[in-house]
Amino acid sequence: MKRSIVKCGHCDGTGKCSRGDQGFSCSSCQREAGIEDRGDTNKVHCGICKGTGKILKECY
């Protein structure tokens, strides 16, 4: 099995989430950041890549 580092698809490699309604951060990333899901919080760290913009992908 091979591993490679690739751009995070959730934040598009920026490290900041804007996947929620109207470009705000999604509820999952808001919860991961310890913020109450208000729906209007902008650009918290991505909960998938932990703000790095990159994830580890396993290739077979």
C-alpha positions as CSV (number, residue, x, y, z in Angstrom):
1,M,0.0,0.0,0.0
2,K,1.3,3.4,-1.0
3,R,0.5,6.7,0.8
4,S,0.7,10.2,-0.5
5,I,-0.2,13.7,0.7
6,V,-2.9,15.4,-1.3
7,K,-4.9,18.6,-1.1
8,C,-7.9,18.4,1.2
9,G,-11.1,18.3,-0.8
10,H,-13.3,19.7,2.0
11,C,-11.4,23.1,2.3
12,D,-9.9,22.9,-1.2
13,G,-6.4,23.0,0.3
14,T,-6.9,26.4,2.2
15,G,-7.1,24.9,5.7
16,K,-10.2,27.1,6.3
17,C,-13.8,25.7,5.9
18,S,-16.3,27.6,3.9
19,R,-18.6,24.7,3.0
20,G,-21.6,25.8,5.0
21,D,-24.5,28.0,3.8
22,Q,-23.5,31.3,2.0
23,G,-19.8,30.5,2.3
24,F,-19.7,30.2,6.1
25,S,-18.0,27.3,7.9
26,C,-20.0,24.1,8.0
27,S,-21.5,22.9,11.3
28,S,-19.1,19.9,11.5
29,C,-16.0,22.1,11.4
30,Q,-17.6,24.6,13.8
31,R,-18.2,21.8,16.3
32,E,-14.6,20.5,15.7
33,A,-13.4,24.0,16.5
34,G,-15.4,24.0,19.7
35,I,-17.8,26.7,18.5
36,E,-21.5,26.4,18.9
37,D,-23.2,25.8,15.5
38,R,-24.5,29.2,14.8
39,G,-24.5,28.9,11.0
40,D,-22.8,32.3,10.5
41,T,-19.2,31.6,11.6
42,N,-16.7,32.3,8.9
43,K,-13.6,30.4,8.1
44,V,-12.8,28.2,11.1
45,H,-10.0,25.7,10.6
46,C,-11.1,22.7,8.5
47,G,-12.0,19.8,10.7
48,I,-11.0,17.2,8.1
49,C,-7.3,18.3,7.6
50,K,-7.0,20.1,11.0
51,G,-6.2,23.4,9.2
52,T,-3.2,22.0,7.2
53,G,-4.9,22.0,3.8
54,K,-3.5,18.5,3.2
55,I,-4.6,14.9,4.0
56,L,-3.0,11.5,3.7
57,K,-4.4,9.4,0.9
58,E,-3.8,5.6,0.8
59,C,-3.4,4.2,-2.7
60,Y,-3.5,0.6,-3.5
